[in-house]
Amino acid sequence: MPAYIDQNGYLRNAETNELIHRSIAREKYGYLSPEDQVHHIDRNKLNNDPDNLMILSKTEHEIIHGKNELVNISNKIEYALGSAIIKSIEYIWKKLHSSRASKSS
């Protein structure tokens, strides 16, 4: 079967234009709906080994690749809280450390 790599880096059947990883996933799992997304577990778009492919919903796939807006918001909040907590701990440590240093002098 003649194939080519498309502009997104995926291997396609040159005769049907179908994504090769979708046809391989269909063979492995039986049915594949148009809404199903096929994920390359190792994130190598050219590794179409059946054991490297898994079928996901669009939301599941977006979460894995960090493209889901709710996950992005959650990550930003977590990062902000984490930064605030770290700054608070550093502030408290410095205060404790400076008060101990002044007591020992």
SULLIN-V191993 format. One record per helix or strand of 3 or more residues. SS is the DSSP state (H for helix, E for strand). FROM is the first residue (numbers start at 0). LEN is the number of residues. If there is no record, write none. Layout:
ss->SS from->FROM len->LEN
ss->SS from->FROM len->LEN
This chain:
ss->E from->2 len->3
ss->E from->10 len->3
ss->H from->19 len->10
ss->E from->36 len->4
ss->H from->49 len->3
ss->E from->52 len->4
ss->H from->57 len->7
ss->H from->68 len->36
